[in-house]
């Protein structure tokens, strides 16, 4: 355990931030999974809706500094490839 007052505060803050970040990351992963499930169902309307939600969620998480900008770009690129691959079939 930290002995210095500022170090104790940093421990408290880190715990709060970890909890908050975990919920945002979980929401992002859920949005991505929903998009992938809609791809499997092959319903174009839900695919587009879930794609937009997933991209929005990824951007929101990145803007809060929870994921690195390169990770954001990689995830968005992967989703776009999935979408384009599905449209080609």
LOBAMAR-703243 format. One record per atom (N, C-alpha, C, CB): y, z, x; atom name; residue number from 1; residue in one letter. Coordinates in steps of 0.1 Angstrom, whole numbers, plus 5000, padded with zeros to 4 digits. Glycine has a CB too. Layout:
% LOBAMAR-703243
+-------+------+------+----+-----+---+
: north :   up : east :  a :   k : r :
+-------+------+------+----+-----+---+
:     Y :    Z :    X : CA : NUM : A :
...
+-------+------+------+----+-----+---+
END
This chain:
% LOBAMAR-703243
+-------+------+------+----+-----+---+
: north :   up : east :  a :   k : r :
+-------+------+------+----+-----+---+
:  4988 : 5000 : 5008 :  N :   1 : X :
:  5000 : 5000 : 5000 : CA :   1 : X :
:  5012 : 5000 : 5009 :  C :   1 : X :
:  5000 : 5012 : 4990 : CB :   1 : X :
:  5023 : 4994 : 5004 :  N :   2 : X :
:  5035 : 4993 : 5012 : CA :   2 : X :
:  5042 : 5006 : 5012 :  C :   2 : X :
:  5044 : 4982 : 5006 : CB :   2 : X :
:  5049 : 5009 : 5023 :  N :   3 : X :
:  5056 : 5021 : 5025 : CA :   3 : X :
:  5071 : 5019 : 5023 :  C :   3 : X :
:  5054 : 5027 : 5039 : CB :   3 : X :
:  5076 : 5007 : 5026 :  N :   4 : X :
:  5090 : 5004 : 5025 : CA :   4 : X :
:  5094 : 5000 : 5010 :  C :   4 : X :
:  5094 : 4993 : 5035 : CB :   4 : X :
:  5105 : 5005 : 5006 :  N :   5 : X :
:  5109 : 5003 : 4992 : CA :   5 : X :
:  5110 : 4988 : 4988 :  C :   5 : X :
:  5123 : 5009 : 4989 : CB :   5 : X :
:  5115 : 4980 : 4997 :  N :   6 : X :
:  5116 : 4965 : 4994 : CA :   6 : X :
:  5103 : 4959 : 4994 :  C :   6 : X :
:  5126 : 4958 : 5004 : CB :   6 : X :
:  5094 : 4963 : 5002 :  N :   7 : X :
:  5080 : 4958 : 5003 : CA :   7 : X :
:  5073 : 4962 : 4990 :  C :   7 : X :
:  5072 : 4963 : 5015 : CB :   7 : X :
:  5075 : 4974 : 4985 :  N :   8 : X :
:  5069 : 4978 : 4972 : CA :   8 : X :
:  5074 : 4969 : 4961 :  C :   8 : X :
:  5072 : 4993 : 4969 : CB :   8 : X :
:  5087 : 4966 : 4961 :  N :   9 : X :
:  5093 : 4957 : 4951 : CA :   9 : X :
:  5087 : 4943 : 4951 :  C :   9 : X :
:  5108 : 4957 : 4952 : CB :   9 : X :
:  5085 : 4938 : 4964 :  N :  10 : X :
:  5079 : 4925 : 4965 : CA :  10 : X :
:  5065 : 4924 : 4960 :  C :  10 : X :
:  5079 : 4921 : 4980 : CB :  10 : X :
:  5057 : 4935 : 4961 :  N :  11 : X :
:  5044 : 4936 : 4956 : CA :  11 : X :
:  5044 : 4935 : 4941 :  C :  11 : X :
:  5037 : 4949 : 4960 : CB :  11 : X :
:  5053 : 4942 : 4934 :  N :  12 : X :
:  5055 : 4942 : 4920 : CA :  12 : X :
:  5059 : 4928 : 4915 :  C :  12 : X :
:  5065 : 4952 : 4915 : CB :  12 : X :
:  5069 : 4922 : 4922 :  N :  13 : X :
:  5073 : 4909 : 4918 : CA :  13 : X :
:  5062 : 4899 : 4920 :  C :  13 : X :
:  5086 : 4905 : 4927 : CB :  13 : X :
:  5055 : 4899 : 4931 :  N :  14 : X :
:  5044 : 4890 : 4933 : CA :  14 : X :
:  5033 : 4891 : 4922 :  C :  14 : X :
:  5038 : 4892 : 4947 : CB :  14 : X :
:  5031 : 4903 : 4918 :  N :  15 : X :
:  5021 : 4905 : 4907 : CA :  15 : X :
:  5026 : 4898 : 4894 :  C :  15 : X :
:  5018 : 4920 : 4904 : CB :  15 : X :
:  5038 : 4900 : 4891 :  N :  16 : X :
:  5044 : 4894 : 4879 : CA :  16 : X :
:  5044 : 4878 : 4880 :  C :  16 : X :
:  5058 : 4899 : 4876 : CB :  16 : X :
:  5048 : 4873 : 4891 :  N :  17 : X :
:  5048 : 4859 : 4893 : CA :  17 : X :
:  5035 : 4853 : 4893 :  C :  17 : X :
:  5055 : 4855 : 4906 : CB :  17 : X :
:  5025 : 4860 : 4898 :  N :  18 : X :
:  5011 : 4855 : 4898 : CA :  18 : X :
:  5006 : 4853 : 4884 :  C :  18 : X :
:  5002 : 4864 : 4906 : CB :  18 : X :
:  5009 : 4863 : 4876 :  N :  19 : X :
:  5005 : 4863 : 4862 : CA :  19 : X :
:  5011 : 4852 : 4854 :  C :  19 : X :
:  5008 : 4877 : 4855 : CB :  19 : X :
:  5024 : 4850 : 4856 :  N :  20 : X :
:  5032 : 4839 : 4850 : CA :  20 : X :
:  5027 : 4826 : 4854 :  C :  20 : X :
:  5047 : 4841 : 4853 : CB :  20 : X :
:  5025 : 4824 : 4867 :  N :  21 : X :
:  5020 : 4811 : 4873 : CA :  21 : X :
:  5006 : 4808 : 4868 :  C :  21 : X :
:  5020 : 4811 : 4888 : CB :  21 : X :
:  4998 : 4818 : 4866 :  N :  22 : X :
:  4984 : 4816 : 4862 : CA :  22 : X :
:  4984 : 4810 : 4847 :  C :  22 : X :
:  4976 : 4829 : 4862 : CB :  22 : X :
:  4993 : 4815 : 4839 :  N :  23 : X :
:  4994 : 4810 : 4825 : CA :  23 : X :
:  4999 : 4796 : 4825 :  C :  23 : X :
:  5003 : 4819 : 4816 : CB :  23 : X :
:  5009 : 4792 : 4833 :  N :  24 : X :
:  5014 : 4779 : 4833 : CA :  24 : X :
:  5003 : 4769 : 4838 :  C :  24 : X :
:  5026 : 4778 : 4842 : CB :  24 : X :
:  4996 : 4773 : 4849 :  N :  25 : X :
:  4986 : 4765 : 4855 : CA :  25 : X :
:  4974 : 4763 : 4845 :  C :  25 : X :
:  4980 : 4771 : 4868 : CB :  25 : X :
:  4971 : 4773 : 4837 :  N :  26 : X :
:  4960 : 4772 : 4827 : CA :  26 : X :
:  4964 : 4763 : 4816 :  C :  26 : X :
:  4957 : 4786 : 4822 : CB :  26 : X :
:  4977 : 4763 : 4812 :  N :  27 : X :
:  4982 : 4754 : 4801 : CA :  27 : X :
:  4981 : 4740 : 4806 :  C :  27 : X :
:  4996 : 4758 : 4797 : CB :  27 : X :
:  4985 : 4738 : 4819 :  N :  28 : X :
:  4984 : 4724 : 4825 : CA :  28 : X :
:  4970 : 4719 : 4825 :  C :  28 : X :
:  4990 : 4724 : 4839 : CB :  28 : X :
:  4961 : 4727 : 4829 :  N :  29 : X :
:  4947 : 4723 : 4830 : CA :  29 : X :
:  4941 : 4720 : 4816 :  C :  29 : X :
:  4938 : 4734 : 4837 : CB :  29 : X :
:  4945 : 4728 : 4806 :  N :  30 : X :
:  4941 : 4726 : 4793 : CA :  30 : X :
:  4946 : 4712 : 4787 :  C :  30 : X :
:  4945 : 4737 : 4784 : CB :  30 : X :
:  4958 : 4709 : 4790 :  N :  31 : X :
:  4964 : 4697 : 4786 : CA :  31 : X :
:  4957 : 4685 : 4792 :  C :  31 : X :
:  4979 : 4696 : 4790 : CB :  31 : X :
:  4953 : 4686 : 4805 :  N :  32 : X :
:  4946 : 4675 : 4812 : CA :  32 : X :
:  4932 : 4674 : 4806 :  C :  32 : X :
:  4945 : 4679 : 4827 : CB :  32 : X :
:  4926 : 4685 : 4803 :  N :  33 : X :
:  4912 : 4684 : 4797 : CA :  33 : X :
:  4913 : 4678 : 4783 :  C :  33 : X :
:  4906 : 4698 : 4796 : CB :  33 : X :
:  4923 : 4681 : 4775 :  N :  34 : X :
:  4925 : 4675 : 4762 : CA :  34 : X :
:  4926 : 4660 : 4763 :  C :  34 : X :
:  4937 : 4681 : 4755 : CB :  34 : X :
:  4934 : 4656 : 4773 :  N :  35 : X :
:  4936 : 4641 : 4775 : CA :  35 : X :
:  4922 : 4635 : 4779 :  C :  35 : X :
:  4946 : 4639 : 4787 : CB :  35 : X :
:  4915 : 4641 : 4787 :  N :  36 : X :
:  4902 : 4635 : 4791 : CA :  36 : X :
:  4892 : 4635 : 4780 :  C :  36 : X :
:  4896 : 4644 : 4803 : CB :  36 : X :
:  4892 : 4645 : 4771 :  N :  37 : X :
:  4884 : 4645 : 4759 : CA :  37 : X :
:  4888 : 4634 : 4749 :  C :  37 : X :
:  4884 : 4659 : 4752 : CB :  37 : X :
:  4901 : 4632 : 4748 :  N :  38 : X :
:  4905 : 4621 : 4739 : CA :  38 : X :
:  4901 : 4607 : 4745 :  C :  38 : X :
:  4920 : 4622 : 4737 : CB :  38 : X :
:  4901 : 4606 : 4758 :  N :  39 : X :
:  4896 : 4594 : 4764 : CA :  39 : X :
:  4881 : 4591 : 4760 :  C :  39 : X :
:  4897 : 4594 : 4779 : CB :  39 : X :
:  4873 : 4602 : 4760 :  N :  40 : X :
:  4859 : 4600 : 4756 : CA :  40 : X :
:  4858 : 4596 : 4742 :  C :  40 : X :
:  4852 : 4614 : 4759 : CB :  40 : X :
:  4867 : 4601 : 4733 :  N :  41 : X :
:  4866 : 4598 : 4719 : CA :  41 : X :
:  4871 : 4584 : 4716 :  C :  41 : X :
:  4874 : 4608 : 4711 : CB :  41 : X :
:  4878 : 4578 : 4725 :  N :  42 : X :
:  4884 : 4564 : 4724 : CA :  42 : X :
:  4893 : 4562 : 4712 :  C :  42 : X :
:  4872 : 4554 : 4723 : CB :  42 : X :
:  4901 : 4572 : 4708 :  N :  43 : X :
:  4910 : 4571 : 4698 : CA :  43 : X :
:  4924 : 4569 : 4704 :  C :  43 : X :
:  4910 : 4584 : 4688 : CB :  43 : X :
:  4929 : 4557 : 4703 :  N :  44 : X :
:  4941 : 4553 : 4711 : CA :  44 : X :
:  4953 : 4561 : 4707 :  C :  44 : X :
:  4945 : 4539 : 4708 : CB :  44 : X :
:  4955 : 4565 : 4695 :  N :  45 : X :
:  4966 : 4573 : 4691 : CA :  45 : X :
:  4966 : 4587 : 4698 :  C :  45 : X :
:  4966 : 4575 : 4675 : CB :  45 : X :
:  4955 : 4594 : 4697 :  N :  46 : X :
:  4954 : 4607 : 4703 : CA :  46 : X :
:  4954 : 4606 : 4719 :  C :  46 : X :
:  4941 : 4614 : 4699 : CB :  46 : X :
:  4949 : 4595 : 4724 :  N :  47 : X :
:  4950 : 4593 : 4738 : CA :  47 : X :
:  4965 : 4593 : 4743 :  C :  47 : X :
:  4943 : 4580 : 4743 : CB :  47 : X :
:  4973 : 4585 : 4736 :  N :  48 : X :
:  4987 : 4584 : 4740 : CA :  48 : X :
:  4994 : 4597 : 4738 :  C :  48 : X :
:  4994 : 4573 : 4731 : CB :  48 : X :
:  4991 : 4604 : 4727 :  N :  49 : X :
:  4998 : 4617 : 4725 : CA :  49 : X :
:  4994 : 4627 : 4736 :  C :  49 : X :
:  4994 : 4623 : 4711 : CB :  49 : X :
:  4981 : 4628 : 4739 :  N :  50 : X :
:  4976 : 4638 : 4749 : CA :  50 : X :
:  4981 : 4634 : 4763 :  C :  50 : X :
:  4961 : 4639 : 4748 : CB :  50 : X :
:  4982 : 4621 : 4765 :  N :  51 : X :
:  4987 : 4617 : 4778 : CA :  51 : X :
:  5001 : 4621 : 4780 :  C :  51 : X :
:  4986 : 4601 : 4780 : CB :  51 : X :
:  5010 : 4620 : 4770 :  N :  52 : X :
:  5024 : 4624 : 4771 : CA :  52 : X :
:  5025 : 4639 : 4773 :  C :  52 : X :
:  5031 : 4619 : 4759 : CB :  52 : X :
:  5016 : 4646 : 4766 :  N :  53 : X :
:  5016 : 4661 : 4767 : CA :  53 : X :
:  5012 : 4665 : 4781 :  C :  53 : X :
:  5007 : 4667 : 4756 : CB :  53 : X :
:  5002 : 4659 : 4786 :  N :  54 : X :
:  4997 : 4663 : 4799 : CA :  54 : X :
:  5008 : 4660 : 4810 :  C :  54 : X :
:  4984 : 4655 : 4803 : CB :  54 : X :
:  5014 : 4648 : 4809 :  N :  55 : X :
:  5024 : 4645 : 4819 : CA :  55 : X :
:  5036 : 4655 : 4818 :  C :  55 : X :
:  5029 : 4630 : 4817 : CB :  55 : X :
:  5040 : 4658 : 4806 :  N :  56 : X :
:  5051 : 4667 : 4804 : CA :  56 : X :
:  5048 : 4681 : 4809 :  C :  56 : X :
:  5054 : 4668 : 4789 : CB :  56 : X :
:  5036 : 4685 : 4807 :  N :  57 : X :
:  5031 : 4698 : 4812 : CA :  57 : X :
:  5031 : 4699 : 4827 :  C :  57 : X :
:  5017 : 4702 : 4806 : CB :  57 : X :
:  5026 : 4688 : 4833 :  N :  58 : X :
:  5025 : 4687 : 4848 : CA :  58 : X :
:  5040 : 4688 : 4853 :  C :  58 : X :
:  5018 : 4674 : 4852 : CB :  58 : X :
:  5049 : 4680 : 4847 :  N :  59 : X :
:  5063 : 4680 : 4852 : CA :  59 : X :
:  5069 : 4694 : 4851 :  C :  59 : X :
:  5071 : 4670 : 4844 : CB :  59 : X :
:  5066 : 4701 : 4840 :  N :  60 : X :
:  5072 : 4714 : 4838 : CA :  60 : X :
:  5067 : 4724 : 4848 :  C :  60 : X :
:  5069 : 4719 : 4823 : CB :  60 : X :
:  5054 : 4723 : 4851 :  N :  61 : X :
:  5048 : 4733 : 4861 : CA :  61 : X :
:  5054 : 4730 : 4875 :  C :  61 : X :
:  5033 : 4731 : 4861 : CB :  61 : X :
:  5056 : 4717 : 4878 :  N :  62 : X :
:  5062 : 4713 : 4891 : CA :  62 : X :
:  5076 : 4717 : 4892 :  C :  62 : X :
:  5060 : 4698 : 4893 : CB :  62 : X :
:  5084 : 4716 : 4881 :  N :  63 : X :
:  5098 : 4719 : 4882 : CA :  63 : X :
:  5100 : 4734 : 4884 :  C :  63 : X :
:  5105 : 4715 : 4869 : CB :  63 : X :
:  5090 : 4742 : 4880 :  N :  64 : X :
:  5091 : 4757 : 4882 : CA :  64 : X :
:  5086 : 4761 : 4896 :  C :  64 : X :
:  5084 : 4764 : 4871 : CB :  64 : X :
:  5082 : 4751 : 4903 :  N :  65 : X :
:  5077 : 4754 : 4917 : CA :  65 : X :
:  5063 : 4760 : 4918 :  C :  65 : X :
:  5087 : 4763 : 4923 : CB :  65 : X :
:  5056 : 4758 : 4907 :  N :  66 : X :
:  5042 : 4764 : 4907 : CA :  66 : X :
:  5032 : 4755 : 4914 :  C :  66 : X :
:  5038 : 4766 : 4893 : CB :  66 : X :
:  5034 : 4742 : 4913 :  N :  67 : X :
:  5026 : 4732 : 4921 : CA :  67 : X :
:  5035 : 4724 : 4930 :  C :  67 : X :
:  5017 : 4723 : 4912 : CB :  67 : X :
:  5030 : 4719 : 4941 :  N :  68 : X :
:  5038 : 4711 : 4950 : CA :  68 : X :
:  5041 : 4697 : 4944 :  C :  68 : X :
:  5030 : 4709 : 4964 : CB :  68 : X :
:  5052 : 4691 : 4947 :  N :  69 : X :
:  5055 : 4678 : 4942 : CA :  69 : X :
:  5045 : 4668 : 4945 :  C :  69 : X :
:  5069 : 4674 : 4948 : CB :  69 : X :
:  5038 : 4668 : 4957 :  N :  70 : X :
:  5028 : 4659 : 4960 : CA :  70 : X :
:  5016 : 4661 : 4950 :  C :  70 : X :
:  5023 : 4660 : 4974 : CB :  70 : X :
:  5013 : 4673 : 4947 :  N :  71 : X :
:  5002 : 4676 : 4938 : CA :  71 : X :
:  5005 : 4671 : 4924 :  C :  71 : X :
:  4999 : 4691 : 4937 : CB :  71 : X :
:  5018 : 4672 : 4920 :  N :  72 : X :
:  5023 : 4667 : 4907 : CA :  72 : X :
:  5020 : 4652 : 4907 :  C :  72 : X :
:  5037 : 4670 : 4905 : CB :  72 : X :
:  5025 : 4645 : 4917 :  N :  73 : X :
:  5024 : 4630 : 4918 : CA :  73 : X :
:  5009 : 4626 : 4918 :  C :  73 : X :
:  5031 : 4625 : 4930 : CB :  73 : X :
:  5001 : 4633 : 4925 :  N :  74 : X :
:  4986 : 4630 : 4925 : CA :  74 : X :
:  4980 : 4631 : 4912 :  C :  74 : X :
:  4979 : 4639 : 4936 : CB :  74 : X :
:  4983 : 4642 : 4905 :  N :  75 : X :
:  4977 : 4645 : 4892 : CA :  75 : X :
:  4982 : 4634 : 4882 :  C :  75 : X :
:  4981 : 4659 : 4886 : CB :  75 : X :
:  4995 : 4631 : 4882 :  N :  76 : X :
:  5000 : 4621 : 4873 : CA :  76 : X :
:  4994 : 4607 : 4876 :  C :  76 : X :
:  5016 : 4620 : 4874 : CB :  76 : X :
:  4992 : 4604 : 4888 :  N :  77 : X :
:  4986 : 4591 : 4892 : CA :  77 : X :
:  4972 : 4590 : 4887 :  C :  77 : X :
:  4987 : 4590 : 4907 : CB :  77 : X :
:  4964 : 4601 : 4889 :  N :  78 : X :
:  4950 : 4602 : 4884 : CA :  78 : X :
:  4949 : 4599 : 4869 :  C :  78 : X :
:  4944 : 4615 : 4888 : CB :  78 : X :
:  4958 : 4606 : 4861 :  N :  79 : X :
:  4958 : 4604 : 4847 : CA :  79 : X :
:  4962 : 4590 : 4843 :  C :  79 : X :
:  4968 : 4614 : 4840 : CB :  79 : X :
:  4972 : 4584 : 4850 :  N :  80 : X :
:  4976 : 4571 : 4847 : CA :  80 : X :
:  4964 : 4561 : 4850 :  C :  80 : X :
:  4988 : 4567 : 4855 : CB :  80 : X :
:  4957 : 4563 : 4861 :  N :  81 : X :
:  4946 : 4555 : 4864 : CA :  81 : X :
:  4935 : 4556 : 4853 :  C :  81 : X :
:  4940 : 4558 : 4878 : CB :  81 : X :
:  4933 : 4568 : 4848 :  N :  82 : X :
:  4923 : 4570 : 4838 : CA :  82 : X :
:  4927 : 4562 : 4825 :  C :  82 : X :
:  4921 : 4585 : 4834 : CB :  82 : X :
:  4940 : 4563 : 4822 :  N :  83 : X :
:  4945 : 4557 : 4810 : CA :  83 : X :
:  4944 : 4542 : 4811 :  C :  83 : X :
:  4960 : 4561 : 4808 : CB :  83 : X :
:  4948 : 4536 : 4823 :  N :  84 : X :
:  4947 : 4522 : 4825 : CA :  84 : X :
:  4933 : 4516 : 4825 :  C :  84 : X :
:  4955 : 4518 : 4838 : CB :  84 : X :
:  4924 : 4524 : 4831 :  N :  85 : X :
:  4910 : 4520 : 4831 : CA :  85 : X :
:  4904 : 4520 : 4817 :  C :  85 : X :
:  4902 : 4530 : 4840 : CB :  85 : X :
:  4908 : 4529 : 4809 :  N :  86 : X :
:  4903 : 4530 : 4795 : CA :  86 : X :
:  4909 : 4518 : 4787 :  C :  86 : X :
:  4907 : 4543 : 4789 : CB :  86 : X :
:  4921 : 4515 : 4789 :  N :  87 : X :
:  4928 : 4504 : 4782 : CA :  87 : X :
:  4922 : 4490 : 4786 :  C :  87 : X :
:  4943 : 4503 : 4784 : CB :  87 : X :
:  4917 : 4489 : 4798 :  N :  88 : X :
:  4911 : 4477 : 4803 : CA :  88 : X :
:  4897 : 4474 : 4797 :  C :  88 : X :
:  4910 : 4477 : 4818 : CB :  88 : X :
:  4891 : 4485 : 4793 :  N :  89 : X :
:  4877 : 4484 : 4787 : CA :  89 : X :
:  4877 : 4479 : 4773 :  C :  89 : X :
:  4869 : 4496 : 4789 : CB :  89 : X :
+-------+------+------+----+-----+---+
END
